[in-house]
């Protein structure tokens, strides 16, 4: 794989991820719940930052020479790993939307169906995979890490708030769900039921 091919692949995957999300995603960080979402400028700002960092920057890097000054030595093996992580991210975006369904609670399925059986926040998990893929595919000290930095900010600001909202909304059922399900990394073991 060449550097130009890796940049083009990531740009195409960014457009594919937008298509999977339907351009205005309705999941987790991107949840749009009417007046409450409009009244949350932090969420809107983070949405814009995520799209800029994870879609616009890869497109600019692939199509324009703006970021070439920051390129590092291209490692073919790293790009292939990035391709696998990016593919996994797109699959997880799609699967989270499919498993969530239109009538489910904002925290996903408390009954734990599909990917929600393993992850409470599969969209954040997909964003993490995407950030790593971008780092490995772009291999640019400026355009690569911007997605990881944006993910870290979005996760640190939104995750505690969303977990608290889910606890308030669902009480002990969400606590039970938290005990048996990983946040953005699946649990390797399940707690015992006594």
C-alpha positions in Angstrom: 0.0 0.0 0.0 1.3 3.5 -0.9 0.9 6.7 1.1 -1.5 8.1 -1.5 -3.5 4.9 -1.5 -3.8 4.9 2.3 -5.0 8.6 2.3 -7.5 7.8 -0.5 -8.8 4.7 1.4 -9.3 6.7 4.6 -11.1 9.5 2.7 -13.4 6.9 1.0 -14.0 5.2 4.4 -14.9 8.6 5.9 -17.5 9.1 3.3 -18.8 5.6 3.8 -19.0 6.1 7.6 -21.1 9.2 6.9 -23.4 7.1 4.7 -23.7 4.5 7.3 -24.7 7.2 9.8 -27.1 8.8 7.3 -25.2 12.2 7.5 -27.0 13.1 10.7 -26.3 10.3 13.1 -28.8 9.4 15.8 -26.5 7.5 18.1 -24.9 8.3 21.5 -22.7 11.4 21.0 -24.8 12.2 17.9 -28.2 11.6 19.5 -30.7 14.1 18.3 -33.6 14.3 20.8 -35.4 17.5 19.7 -35.4 20.5 21.9 -32.9 19.0 24.4 -30.3 18.4 21.7 -30.7 21.9 20.4 -30.3 23.3 23.9 -27.0 21.4 24.4 -24.4 23.6 22.6 -21.5 21.4 24.0 -22.9 18.4 22.2 -23.4 20.3 18.9 -19.8 21.7 19.2 -18.4 18.2 19.8 -20.4 16.9 16.8 -18.8 19.6 14.6 -15.3 18.8 15.9 -15.7 15.1 15.3 -16.9 15.6 11.7 -14.0 18.1 11.1 -11.4 15.8 12.6 -12.6 12.5 11.3 -14.0 13.4 7.9 -12.9 16.8 6.7 -9.2 16.4 7.7 -8.8 13.0 6.0 -10.5 14.4 2.9 -8.2 17.4 2.9 -5.1 15.3 3.5 -6.1 13.0 0.5 -7.1 15.8 -1.9 -4.9 18.8 -1.0 -1.2 19.3 -0.3 -1.8 21.2 2.9 -0.7 18.5 5.3 2.3 17.1 3.3 4.8 19.1 5.3 3.8 17.0 8.4 4.2 13.5 6.7 6.4 11.0 8.5 8.1 7.9 7.0 5.3 5.8 5.6 5.1 2.3 7.1 3.1 -0.1 4.9 2.4 -2.5 7.8 0.9 0.3 9.9 -1.4 1.3 7.0 -2.8 -2.3 6.7 -3.5 -2.4 10.4 -5.2 1.0 10.0 -7.3 -0.3 7.2 -8.5 -3.2 9.4 -9.3 -0.9 12.3 -11.2 1.5 10.0 -13.2 -1.4 8.5 -14.1 -2.5 12.0 -15.2 1.0 12.9 -17.5 1.3 9.9 -19.0 -2.2 10.8 -19.5 -1.1 14.4 -21.2 2.2 13.3 -23.5 0.2 11.1 -24.2 -2.5 13.7 -24.9 0.0 16.5 -27.5 1.7 14.4 -29.0 -1.6 13.3 -29.1 -3.1 16.8 -30.4 0.1 18.4 -33.6 0.3 16.4 -35.8 3.3 16.2 -37.8 2.8 19.4 -35.0 2.0 21.9 -34.0 4.1 24.9 -31.1 6.6 24.4 -28.7 4.3 26.2 -29.2 1.4 23.8 -30.9 -1.8 24.8 -31.0 -2.5 28.5 -31.9 -6.0 27.5 -28.5 -6.2 25.9 -29.2 -7.2 22.3 -26.7 -7.2 19.4 -23.5 -5.2 20.0 -25.3 -3.6 23.1 -24.9 -7.0 24.7 -21.1 -6.4 24.8 -20.8 -2.6 24.7 -22.9 0.1 26.3 -21.5 2.7 23.9 -20.6 1.1 20.6 -20.5 4.4 18.8 -17.8 5.7 21.1 -16.0 2.4 20.5 -16.3 2.9 16.8 -14.9 6.5 17.1 -11.9 5.1 19.0 -11.3 2.5 16.3 -11.6 5.3 13.7 -9.2 7.6 15.5 -6.6 4.8 15.6 -7.2 3.9 11.9 -6.7 7.6 11.0 -3.5 7.7 12.9 -2.2 4.6 11.1 -3.4 5.4 7.6 -2.5 9.0 7.4 0.9 8.7 9.1 1.1 12.4 9.5 2.0 14.1 12.8 -0.7 16.7 12.3 -3.6 15.1 10.4 -3.3 11.7 12.1 -3.6 12.5 15.8 -6.3 15.1 15.4 -9.0 12.3 15.5 -7.5 10.8 18.6 -7.4 14.1 20.4 -11.0 14.9 19.3 -12.2 11.5 20.5 -10.5 11.9 23.8 -12.2 15.3 24.4 -15.6 14.1 23.3 -15.3 10.9 25.4 -14.1 12.8 28.5 -16.8 15.4 28.3 -19.8 13.4 27.2 -19.4 9.9 28.8 -19.8 10.8 32.4 -22.8 13.0 31.6 -24.5 10.2 29.5 -23.8 7.6 32.1 -25.4 9.8 34.8 -28.4 10.5 32.5 -28.9 6.8 32.0 -28.6 6.0 35.7 -31.2 8.7 36.4 -33.5 7.4 33.7 -33.2 3.7 34.3 -31.9 3.4 37.9 -30.8 -0.1 39.1 -31.5 -1.6 35.7 -28.8 0.5 34.2 -26.5 -0.4 37.1 -27.0 -4.1 36.4 -26.4 -3.4 32.7 -23.2 -1.6 33.6 -22.0 -4.5 35.7 -22.4 -7.0 32.9 -21.5 -4.9 29.9 -18.3 -3.0 29.0 -18.4 0.7 28.1 -16.3 1.0 24.9 -14.2 -2.2 25.5 -16.1 -5.5 25.9 -15.8 -7.2 29.2 -13.8 -10.4 29.0 -15.7 -12.0 31.9 -19.3 -11.7 33.0 -20.1 -11.1 36.7 -21.5 -14.2 38.5 -25.2 -14.2 39.4 -25.6 -15.3 43.0 
